[in-house]
Amino acid sequence: MGRANTSSVDTTKGEKLAKRMTQQTNTVKASFSPEEAAKQQIINARKAANVEAKKEKRKKNAKLAKAAKKKNKK
């Protein structure tokens, strides 16, 4: 189970934390499935495409706003 603690420093909190993090990483590894990963990749690709479209739209609107501001300045 555990190793003998020969140190005079109290490390029980650190050992508990390490054990909990190991358990969490093990559950994440166990819950991984390639099918789910493929779905996530498709969703992420859609998100990226939407982000790019929004970015282009913002650039276009900024350009139009700049032109309108320049026109009103004259």
PyMOL Python script that loads the backbone (N, CA, C, O; Angstrom):
from pymol import cmd

cmd.read_pdbstr("""\
ATOM      1  N   MET A   1       0.810  -1.175   0.000  1.00  0.00           N
ATOM      2  CA  MET A   1       0.000   0.000   0.000  1.00  0.00           C
ATOM      3  C   MET A   1       0.864   1.254   0.000  1.00  0.00           C
ATOM      4  O   MET A   1       1.080   1.869  -1.044  1.00  0.00           O
ATOM      5  N   GLY A   2       1.350   1.623   1.159  1.00  0.00           N
ATOM      6  CA  GLY A   2       2.184   2.808   1.244  1.00  0.00           C
ATOM      7  C   GLY A   2       3.585   2.433   1.642  1.00  0.00           C
ATOM      8  O   GLY A   2       3.853   1.315   2.082  1.00  0.00           O
ATOM      9  N   ARG A   3       4.458   3.372   1.481  1.00  0.00           N
ATOM     10  CA  ARG A   3       5.826   3.096   1.889  1.00  0.00           C
ATOM     11  C   ARG A   3       6.042   3.648   3.292  1.00  0.00           C
ATOM     12  O   ARG A   3       5.315   4.541   3.729  1.00  0.00           O
ATOM     13  N   ALA A   4       7.004   3.140   3.974  1.00  0.00           N
ATOM     14  CA  ALA A   4       7.284   3.590   5.333  1.00  0.00           C
ATOM     15  C   ALA A   4       7.830   5.007   5.278  1.00  0.00           C
ATOM     16  O   ALA A   4       8.740   5.300   4.503  1.00  0.00           O
ATOM     17  N   ASN A   5       7.278   5.875   6.092  1.00  0.00           N
ATOM     18  CA  ASN A   5       7.704   7.262   6.134  1.00  0.00           C
ATOM     19  C   ASN A   5       8.794   7.398   7.187  1.00  0.00           C
ATOM     20  O   ASN A   5       8.516   7.360   8.385  1.00  0.00           O
ATOM     21  N   THR A   6      10.029   7.556   6.737  1.00  0.00           N
ATOM     22  CA  THR A   6      11.145   7.694   7.674  1.00  0.00           C
ATOM     23  C   THR A   6      11.532   9.151   7.852  1.00  0.00           C
ATOM     24  O   THR A   6      12.439   9.459   8.625  1.00  0.00           O
ATOM     25  N   SER A   7      10.856  10.055   7.147  1.00  0.00           N
ATOM     26  CA  SER A   7      11.163  11.474   7.233  1.00  0.00           C
ATOM     27  C   SER A   7      10.475  12.086   8.451  1.00  0.00           C
ATOM     28  O   SER A   7       9.439  11.603   8.909  1.00  0.00           O
ATOM     29  N   SER A   8      11.068  13.144   8.958  1.00  0.00           N
ATOM     30  CA  SER A   8      10.447  13.835  10.084  1.00  0.00           C
ATOM     31  C   SER A   8       9.430  14.870   9.599  1.00  0.00           C
ATOM     32  O   SER A   8       8.722  15.471  10.407  1.00  0.00           O
ATOM     33  N   VAL A   9       9.356  15.078   8.281  1.00  0.00           N
ATOM     34  CA  VAL A   9       8.424  16.043   7.700  1.00  0.00           C
ATOM     35  C   VAL A   9       7.085  15.352   7.466  1.00  0.00           C
ATOM     36  O   VAL A   9       7.031  14.233   6.955  1.00  0.00           O
ATOM     37  N   ASP A  10       6.004  16.038   7.849  1.00  0.00           N
ATOM     38  CA  ASP A  10       4.672  15.472   7.657  1.00  0.00           C
ATOM     39  C   ASP A  10       4.251  15.644   6.201  1.00  0.00           C
ATOM     40  O   ASP A  10       4.045  16.767   5.740  1.00  0.00           O
ATOM     41  N   THR A  11       4.125  14.537   5.479  1.00  0.00           N
ATOM     42  CA  THR A  11       3.788  14.598   4.057  1.00  0.00           C
ATOM     43  C   THR A  11       2.443  13.956   3.759  1.00  0.00           C
ATOM     44  O   THR A  11       2.166  13.612   2.610  1.00  0.00           O
ATOM     45  N   THR A  12       1.610  13.789   4.766  1.00  0.00           N
ATOM     46  CA  THR A  12       0.348  13.080   4.542  1.00  0.00           C
ATOM     47  C   THR A  12      -0.567  13.838   3.584  1.00  0.00           C
ATOM     48  O   THR A  12      -1.232  13.220   2.753  1.00  0.00           O
ATOM     49  N   LYS A  13      -0.609  15.154   3.685  1.00  0.00           N
ATOM     50  CA  LYS A  13      -1.469  15.931   2.781  1.00  0.00           C
ATOM     51  C   LYS A  13      -0.992  15.800   1.334  1.00  0.00           C
ATOM     52  O   LYS A  13      -1.793  15.640   0.413  1.00  0.00           O
ATOM     53  N   GLY A  14       0.311  15.871   1.158  1.00  0.00           N
ATOM     54  CA  GLY A  14       0.869  15.731  -0.185  1.00  0.00           C
ATOM     55  C   GLY A  14       0.596  14.358  -0.764  1.00  0.00           C
ATOM     56  O   GLY A  14       0.295  14.235  -1.951  1.00  0.00           O
ATOM     57  N   GLU A  15       0.696  13.323   0.058  1.00  0.00           N
ATOM     58  CA  GLU A  15       0.442  11.969  -0.417  1.00  0.00           C
ATOM     59  C   GLU A  15      -1.030  11.775  -0.762  1.00  0.00           C
ATOM     60  O   GLU A  15      -1.367  11.105  -1.738  1.00  0.00           O
ATOM     61  N   LYS A  16      -1.906  12.372   0.052  1.00  0.00           N
ATOM     62  CA  LYS A  16      -3.337  12.293  -0.256  1.00  0.00           C
ATOM     63  C   LYS A  16      -3.647  12.980  -1.577  1.00  0.00           C
ATOM     64  O   LYS A  16      -4.407  12.464  -2.396  1.00  0.00           O
ATOM     65  N   LEU A  17      -3.047  14.157  -1.774  1.00  0.00           N
ATOM     66  CA  LEU A  17      -3.266  14.907  -3.008  1.00  0.00           C
ATOM     67  C   LEU A  17      -2.747  14.125  -4.211  1.00  0.00           C
ATOM     68  O   LEU A  17      -3.413  14.051  -5.244  1.00  0.00           O
ATOM     69  N   ALA A  18      -1.563  13.544  -4.074  1.00  0.00           N
ATOM     70  CA  ALA A  18      -0.990  12.767  -5.171  1.00  0.00           C
ATOM     71  C   ALA A  18      -1.867  11.563  -5.491  1.00  0.00           C
ATOM     72  O   ALA A  18      -2.073  11.240  -6.661  1.00  0.00           O
ATOM     73  N   LYS A  19      -2.376  10.907  -4.476  1.00  0.00           N
ATOM     74  CA  LYS A  19      -3.233   9.740  -4.690  1.00  0.00           C
ATOM     75  C   LYS A  19      -4.523  10.137  -5.413  1.00  0.00           C
ATOM     76  O   LYS A  19      -4.968   9.449  -6.331  1.00  0.00           O
ATOM     77  N   ARG A  20      -5.120  11.265  -4.984  1.00  0.00           N
ATOM     78  CA  ARG A  20      -6.362  11.725  -5.610  1.00  0.00           C
ATOM     79  C   ARG A  20      -6.129  12.100  -7.078  1.00  0.00           C
ATOM     80  O   ARG A  20      -6.944  11.768  -7.939  1.00  0.00           O
ATOM     81  N   MET A  21      -5.029  12.784  -7.361  1.00  0.00           N
ATOM     82  CA  MET A  21      -4.741  13.174  -8.742  1.00  0.00           C
ATOM     83  C   MET A  21      -4.477  11.940  -9.607  1.00  0.00           C
ATOM     84  O   MET A  21      -4.868  11.909 -10.774  1.00  0.00           O
ATOM     85  N   THR A  22      -3.824  10.935  -9.049  1.00  0.00           N
ATOM     86  CA  THR A  22      -3.585   9.699  -9.793  1.00  0.00           C
ATOM     87  C   THR A  22      -4.910   9.025 -10.121  1.00  0.00           C
ATOM     88  O   THR A  22      -5.102   8.523 -11.228  1.00  0.00           O
ATOM     89  N   GLN A  23      -5.815   9.018  -9.161  1.00  0.00           N
ATOM     90  CA  GLN A  23      -7.126   8.417  -9.402  1.00  0.00           C
ATOM     91  C   GLN A  23      -7.872   9.173 -10.498  1.00  0.00           C
ATOM     92  O   GLN A  23      -8.503   8.563 -11.361  1.00  0.00           O
ATOM     93  N   GLN A  24      -7.796  10.494 -10.460  1.00  0.00           N
ATOM     94  CA  GLN A  24      -8.492  11.291 -11.476  1.00  0.00           C
ATOM     95  C   GLN A  24      -7.917  11.031 -12.863  1.00  0.00           C
ATOM     96  O   GLN A  24      -8.669  10.869 -13.824  1.00  0.00           O
ATOM     97  N   THR A  25      -6.589  10.989 -12.975  1.00  0.00           N
ATOM     98  CA  THR A  25      -6.000  10.753 -14.292  1.00  0.00           C
ATOM     99  C   THR A  25      -6.322   9.348 -14.781  1.00  0.00           C
ATOM    100  O   THR A  25      -6.505   9.136 -15.979  1.00  0.00           O
ATOM    101  N   ASN A  26      -6.392   8.391 -13.869  1.00  0.00           N
ATOM    102  CA  ASN A  26      -6.738   7.025 -14.279  1.00  0.00           C
ATOM    103  C   ASN A  26      -8.172   6.952 -14.788  1.00  0.00           C
ATOM    104  O   ASN A  26      -8.439   6.237 -15.754  1.00  0.00           O
ATOM    105  N   THR A  27      -9.097   7.670 -14.167  1.00  0.00           N
ATOM    106  CA  THR A  27     -10.480   7.653 -14.642  1.00  0.00           C
ATOM    107  C   THR A  27     -10.588   8.316 -16.002  1.00  0.00           C
ATOM    108  O   THR A  27     -11.374   7.879 -16.842  1.00  0.00           O
ATOM    109  N   VAL A  28      -9.805   9.371 -16.233  1.00  0.00           N
ATOM    110  CA  VAL A  28      -9.828  10.037 -17.531  1.00  0.00           C
ATOM    111  C   VAL A  28      -9.305   9.090 -18.601  1.00  0.00           C
ATOM    112  O   VAL A  28      -9.879   9.002 -19.686  1.00  0.00           O
ATOM    113  N   LYS A  29      -8.223   8.382 -18.306  1.00  0.00           N
ATOM    114  CA  LYS A  29      -7.672   7.432 -19.272  1.00  0.00           C
ATOM    115  C   LYS A  29      -8.661   6.307 -19.553  1.00  0.00           C
ATOM    116  O   LYS A  29      -8.788   5.867 -20.695  1.00  0.00           O
ATOM    117  N   ALA A  30      -9.358   5.842 -18.530  1.00  0.00           N
ATOM    118  CA  ALA A  30     -10.297   4.741 -18.694  1.00  0.00           C
ATOM    119  C   ALA A  30     -11.523   5.169 -19.495  1.00  0.00           C
ATOM    120  O   ALA A  30     -12.116   4.355 -20.202  1.00  0.00           O
ATOM    121  N   SER A  31     -11.906   6.442 -19.387  1.00  0.00           N
ATOM    122  CA  SER A  31     -13.116   6.900 -20.070  1.00  0.00           C
ATOM    123  C   SER A  31     -12.855   7.302 -21.523  1.00  0.00           C
ATOM    124  O   SER A  31     -13.796   7.649 -22.237  1.00  0.00           O
ATOM    125  N   PHE A  32     -11.618   7.263 -21.969  1.00  0.00           N
ATOM    126  CA  PHE A  32     -11.297   7.643 -23.345  1.00  0.00           C
ATOM    127  C   PHE A  32     -11.769   6.573 -24.322  1.00  0.00           C
ATOM    128  O   PHE A  32     -11.529   5.384 -24.115  1.00  0.00           O
ATOM    129  N   SER A  33     -12.432   6.998 -25.376  1.00  0.00           N
ATOM    130  CA  SER A  33     -12.809   6.067 -26.429  1.00  0.00           C
ATOM    131  C   SER A  33     -12.573   6.742 -27.777  1.00  0.00           C
ATOM    132  O   SER A  33     -12.896   7.919 -27.938  1.00  0.00           O
ATOM    133  N   PRO A  34     -12.025   6.030 -28.732  1.00  0.00           N
ATOM    134  CA  PRO A  34     -11.720   6.626 -30.038  1.00  0.00           C
ATOM    135  C   PRO A  34     -12.945   7.185 -30.750  1.00  0.00           C
ATOM    136  O   PRO A  34     -12.853   8.202 -31.438  1.00  0.00           O
ATOM    137  N   GLU A  35     -14.106   6.519 -30.586  1.00  0.00           N
ATOM    138  CA  GLU A  35     -15.324   7.006 -31.245  1.00  0.00           C
ATOM    139  C   GLU A  35     -15.696   8.388 -30.725  1.00  0.00           C
ATOM    140  O   GLU A  35     -16.045   9.285 -31.492  1.00  0.00           O
ATOM    141  N   GLU A  36     -15.615   8.538 -29.422  1.00  0.00           N
ATOM    142  CA  GLU A  36     -15.944   9.831 -28.803  1.00  0.00           C
ATOM    143  C   GLU A  36     -14.937  10.889 -29.242  1.00  0.00           C
ATOM    144  O   GLU A  36     -15.302  12.043 -29.470  1.00  0.00           O
ATOM    145  N   ALA A  37     -13.681  10.500 -29.358  1.00  0.00           N
ATOM    146  CA  ALA A  37     -12.646  11.445 -29.790  1.00  0.00           C
ATOM    147  C   ALA A  37     -12.919  11.923 -31.210  1.00  0.00           C
ATOM    148  O   ALA A  37     -12.712  13.095 -31.522  1.00  0.00           O
ATOM    149  N   ALA A  38     -13.378  11.031 -32.063  1.00  0.00           N
ATOM    150  CA  ALA A  38     -13.693  11.416 -33.439  1.00  0.00           C
ATOM    151  C   ALA A  38     -14.840  12.422 -33.467  1.00  0.00           C
ATOM    152  O   ALA A  38     -14.808  13.384 -34.235  1.00  0.00           O
ATOM    153  N   LYS A  39     -15.858  12.198 -32.626  1.00  0.00           N
ATOM    154  CA  LYS A  39     -16.981  13.145 -32.541  1.00  0.00           C
ATOM    155  C   LYS A  39     -16.480  14.507 -32.090  1.00  0.00           C
ATOM    156  O   LYS A  39     -16.874  15.536 -32.639  1.00  0.00           O
ATOM    157  N   GLN A  40     -15.604  14.509 -31.080  1.00  0.00           N
ATOM    158  CA  GLN A  40     -15.071  15.767 -30.557  1.00  0.00           C
ATOM    159  C   GLN A  40     -14.288  16.509 -31.636  1.00  0.00           C
ATOM    160  O   GLN A  40     -14.361  17.735 -31.723  1.00  0.00           O
ATOM    161  N   GLN A  41     -13.541  15.777 -32.456  1.00  0.00           N
ATOM    162  CA  GLN A  41     -12.767  16.418 -33.513  1.00  0.00           C
ATOM    163  C   GLN A  41     -13.688  17.080 -34.526  1.00  0.00           C
ATOM    164  O   GLN A  41     -13.388  18.168 -35.018  1.00  0.00           O
ATOM    165  N   ILE A  42     -14.807  16.435 -34.844  1.00  0.00           N
ATOM    166  CA  ILE A  42     -15.764  17.011 -35.791  1.00  0.00           C
ATOM    167  C   ILE A  42     -16.363  18.284 -35.208  1.00  0.00           C
ATOM    168  O   ILE A  42     -16.479  19.301 -35.892  1.00  0.00           O
ATOM    169  N   ILE A  43     -16.743  18.215 -33.935  1.00  0.00           N
ATOM    170  CA  ILE A  43     -17.318  19.385 -33.270  1.00  0.00           C
ATOM    171  C   ILE A  43     -16.307  20.521 -33.233  1.00  0.00           C
ATOM    172  O   ILE A  43     -16.655  21.673 -33.494  1.00  0.00           O
ATOM    173  N   ASN A  44     -15.046  20.202 -32.908  1.00  0.00           N
ATOM    174  CA  ASN A  44     -14.008  21.226 -32.860  1.00  0.00           C
ATOM    175  C   ASN A  44     -13.753  21.837 -34.230  1.00  0.00           C
ATOM    176  O   ASN A  44     -13.486  23.034 -34.338  1.00  0.00           O
ATOM    177  N   ALA A  45     -13.835  21.022 -35.277  1.00  0.00           N
ATOM    178  CA  ALA A  45     -13.646  21.546 -36.628  1.00  0.00           C
ATOM    179  C   ALA A  45     -14.765  22.518 -36.980  1.00  0.00           C
ATOM    180  O   ALA A  45     -14.526  23.555 -37.599  1.00  0.00           O
ATOM    181  N   ARG A  46     -15.991  22.176 -36.581  1.00  0.00           N
ATOM    182  CA  ARG A  46     -17.117  23.091 -36.827  1.00  0.00           C
ATOM    183  C   ARG A  46     -16.922  24.392 -36.078  1.00  0.00           C
ATOM    184  O   ARG A  46     -17.150  25.474 -36.619  1.00  0.00           O
ATOM    185  N   LYS A  47     -16.497  24.278 -34.824  1.00  0.00           N
ATOM    186  CA  LYS A  47     -16.264  25.486 -34.027  1.00  0.00           C
ATOM    187  C   LYS A  47     -15.206  26.366 -34.678  1.00  0.00           C
ATOM    188  O   LYS A  47     -15.355  27.587 -34.738  1.00  0.00           O
ATOM    189  N   ALA A  48     -14.142  25.745 -35.161  1.00  0.00           N
ATOM    190  CA  ALA A  48     -13.069  26.505 -35.806  1.00  0.00           C
ATOM    191  C   ALA A  48     -13.588  27.209 -37.045  1.00  0.00           C
ATOM    192  O   ALA A  48     -13.233  28.360 -37.298  1.00  0.00           O
ATOM    193  N   ALA A  49     -14.421  26.535 -37.818  1.00  0.00           N
ATOM    194  CA  ALA A  49     -14.979  27.145 -39.029  1.00  0.00           C
ATOM    195  C   ALA A  49     -15.873  28.330 -38.662  1.00  0.00           C
ATOM    196  O   ALA A  49     -15.843  29.364 -39.329  1.00  0.00           O
ATOM    197  N   ASN A  50     -16.663  28.177 -37.610  1.00  0.00           N
ATOM    198  CA  ASN A  50     -17.531  29.270 -37.184  1.00  0.00           C
ATOM    199  C   ASN A  50     -16.718  30.450 -36.673  1.00  0.00           C
ATOM    200  O   ASN A  50     -17.061  31.604 -36.930  1.00  0.00           O
ATOM    201  N   VAL A  51     -15.650  30.166 -35.957  1.00  0.00           N
ATOM    202  CA  VAL A  51     -14.791  31.236 -35.447  1.00  0.00           C
ATOM    203  C   VAL A  51     -14.172  32.015 -36.601  1.00  0.00           C
ATOM    204  O   VAL A  51     -14.114  33.244 -36.576  1.00  0.00           O
ATOM    205  N   GLU A  52     -13.710  31.279 -37.615  1.00  0.00           N
ATOM    206  CA  GLU A  52     -13.117  31.931 -38.786  1.00  0.00           C
ATOM    207  C   GLU A  52     -14.143  32.807 -39.503  1.00  0.00           C
ATOM    208  O   GLU A  52     -13.824  33.914 -39.935  1.00  0.00           O
ATOM    209  N   ALA A  53     -15.373  32.312 -39.628  1.00  0.00           N
ATOM    210  CA  ALA A  53     -16.417  33.082 -40.300  1.00  0.00           C
ATOM    211  C   ALA A  53     -16.731  34.357 -39.516  1.00  0.00           C
ATOM    212  O   ALA A  53     -16.896  35.429 -40.098  1.00  0.00           O
ATOM    213  N   LYS A  54     -16.812  34.229 -38.196  1.00  0.00           N
ATOM    214  CA  LYS A  54     -17.077  35.409 -37.366  1.00  0.00           C
ATOM    215  C   LYS A  54     -15.941  36.421 -37.465  1.00  0.00           C
ATOM    216  O   LYS A  54     -16.167  37.631 -37.483  1.00  0.00           O
ATOM    217  N   LYS A  55     -14.713  35.901 -37.528  1.00  0.00           N
ATOM    218  CA  LYS A  55     -13.543  36.767 -37.632  1.00  0.00           C
ATOM    219  C   LYS A  55     -13.590  37.575 -38.929  1.00  0.00           C
ATOM    220  O   LYS A  55     -13.347  38.782 -38.930  1.00  0.00           O
ATOM    221  N   GLU A  56     -13.905  36.893 -40.028  1.00  0.00           N
ATOM    222  CA  GLU A  56     -14.017  37.575 -41.324  1.00  0.00           C
ATOM    223  C   GLU A  56     -15.124  38.627 -41.292  1.00  0.00           C
ATOM    224  O   GLU A  56     -14.964  39.726 -41.822  1.00  0.00           O
ATOM    225  N   LYS A  57     -16.239  38.279 -40.668  1.00  0.00           N
ATOM    226  CA  LYS A  57     -17.361  39.215 -40.580  1.00  0.00           C
ATOM    227  C   LYS A  57     -16.970  40.454 -39.775  1.00  0.00           C
ATOM    228  O   LYS A  57     -17.310  41.576 -40.149  1.00  0.00           O
ATOM    229  N   ARG A  58     -16.252  40.244 -38.664  1.00  0.00           N
ATOM    230  CA  ARG A  58     -15.805  41.377 -37.846  1.00  0.00           C
ATOM    231  C   ARG A  58     -14.839  42.265 -38.623  1.00  0.00           C
ATOM    232  O   ARG A  58     -14.899  43.490 -38.525  1.00  0.00           O
ATOM    233  N   LYS A  59     -13.945  41.641 -39.400  1.00  0.00           N
ATOM    234  CA  LYS A  59     -13.005  42.429 -40.203  1.00  0.00           C
ATOM    235  C   LYS A  59     -13.757  43.291 -41.209  1.00  0.00           C
ATOM    236  O   LYS A  59     -13.449  44.469 -41.394  1.00  0.00           O
ATOM    237  N   LYS A  60     -14.751  42.679 -41.858  1.00  0.00           N
ATOM    238  CA  LYS A  60     -15.541  43.390 -42.867  1.00  0.00           C
ATOM    239  C   LYS A  60     -16.287  44.560 -42.226  1.00  0.00           C
ATOM    240  O   LYS A  60     -16.296  45.670 -42.759  1.00  0.00           O
ATOM    241  N   ASN A  61     -16.912  44.297 -41.072  1.00  0.00           N
ATOM    242  CA  ASN A  61     -17.645  45.361 -40.390  1.00  0.00           C
ATOM    243  C   ASN A  61     -16.717  46.476 -39.923  1.00  0.00           C
ATOM    244  O   ASN A  61     -17.082  47.650 -39.976  1.00  0.00           O
ATOM    245  N   ALA A  62     -15.526  46.117 -39.468  1.00  0.00           N
ATOM    246  CA  ALA A  62     -14.567  47.135 -39.031  1.00  0.00           C
ATOM    247  C   ALA A  62     -14.138  47.998 -40.209  1.00  0.00           C
ATOM    248  O   ALA A  62     -13.991  49.214 -40.083  1.00  0.00           O
ATOM    249  N   LYS A  63     -13.939  47.357 -41.350  1.00  0.00           N
ATOM    250  CA  LYS A  63     -13.552  48.098 -42.553  1.00  0.00           C
ATOM    251  C   LYS A  63     -14.658  49.071 -42.957  1.00  0.00           C
ATOM    252  O   LYS A  63     -14.384  50.222 -43.297  1.00  0.00           O
ATOM    253  N   LEU A  64     -15.914  48.602 -42.919  1.00  0.00           N
ATOM    254  CA  LEU A  64     -17.045  49.467 -43.269  1.00  0.00           C
ATOM    255  C   LEU A  64     -17.178  50.622 -42.271  1.00  0.00           C
ATOM    256  O   LEU A  64     -17.451  51.758 -42.659  1.00  0.00           O
ATOM    257  N   ALA A  65     -16.983  50.323 -40.988  1.00  0.00           N
ATOM    258  CA  ALA A  65     -17.086  51.363 -39.963  1.00  0.00           C
ATOM    259  C   ALA A  65     -15.991  52.410 -40.156  1.00  0.00           C
ATOM    260  O   ALA A  65     -16.231  53.606 -39.986  1.00  0.00           O
ATOM    261  N   LYS A  66     -14.800  51.959 -40.508  1.00  0.00           N
ATOM    262  CA  LYS A  66     -13.688  52.884 -40.731  1.00  0.00           C
ATOM    263  C   LYS A  66     -13.979  53.781 -41.926  1.00  0.00           C
ATOM    264  O   LYS A  66     -13.701  54.980 -41.899  1.00  0.00           O
ATOM    265  N   ALA A  67     -14.547  53.182 -42.985  1.00  0.00           N
ATOM    266  CA  ALA A  67     -14.883  53.966 -44.175  1.00  0.00           C
ATOM    267  C   ALA A  67     -15.969  54.990 -43.852  1.00  0.00           C
ATOM    268  O   ALA A  67     -15.907  56.134 -44.302  1.00  0.00           O
ATOM    269  N   ALA A  68     -16.964  54.570 -43.066  1.00  0.00           N
ATOM    270  CA  ALA A  68     -18.044  55.491 -42.697  1.00  0.00           C
ATOM    271  C   ALA A  68     -17.499  56.641 -41.832  1.00  0.00           C
ATOM    272  O   ALA A  68     -17.892  57.796 -41.997  1.00  0.00           O
ATOM    273  N   LYS A  69     -16.601  56.306 -40.925  1.00  0.00           N
ATOM    274  CA  LYS A  69     -16.003  57.335 -40.049  1.00  0.00           C
ATOM    275  C   LYS A  69     -15.201  58.331 -40.890  1.00  0.00           C
ATOM    276  O   LYS A  69     -15.259  59.539 -40.660  1.00  0.00           O
ATOM    277  N   LYS A  70     -14.453  57.812 -41.864  1.00  0.00           N
ATOM    278  CA  LYS A  70     -13.652  58.664 -42.729  1.00  0.00           C
ATOM    279  C   LYS A  70     -14.552  59.559 -43.563  1.00  0.00           C
ATOM    280  O   LYS A  70     -14.245  60.733 -43.766  1.00  0.00           O
ATOM    281  N   LYS A  71     -15.677  59.007 -44.053  1.00  0.00           N
ATOM    282  CA  LYS A  71     -16.622  59.772 -44.871  1.00  0.00           C
ATOM    283  C   LYS A  71     -17.250  60.893 -44.067  1.00  0.00           C
ATOM    284  O   LYS A  71     -17.412  62.010 -44.560  1.00  0.00           O
ATOM    285  N   ASN A  72     -17.610  60.585 -42.805  1.00  0.00           N
ATOM    286  CA  ASN A  72     -18.241  61.598 -41.955  1.00  0.00           C
ATOM    287  C   ASN A  72     -17.280  62.677 -41.518  1.00  0.00           C
ATOM    288  O   ASN A  72     -17.701  63.779 -41.167  1.00  0.00           O
ATOM    289  N   LYS A  73     -16.003  62.379 -41.534  1.00  0.00           N
ATOM    290  CA  LYS A  73     -14.982  63.332 -41.112  1.00  0.00           C
ATOM    291  C   LYS A  73     -14.839  64.470 -42.115  1.00  0.00           C
ATOM    292  O   LYS A  73     -14.546  65.608 -41.747  1.00  0.00           O
ATOM    293  N   LYS A  74     -15.055  64.142 -43.405  1.00  0.00           N
ATOM    294  CA  LYS A  74     -14.859  65.145 -44.475  1.00  0.00           C
ATOM    295  C   LYS A  74     -15.865  66.238 -44.448  1.00  0.00           C
ATOM    296  O   LYS A  74     -15.819  67.140 -45.284  1.00  0.00           O
TER     297      LYS A  74
END
""", "prot")
cmd.dss("prot")
cmd.show_as("cartoon", "prot")
cmd.util.cbc("prot")
cmd.orient("prot")
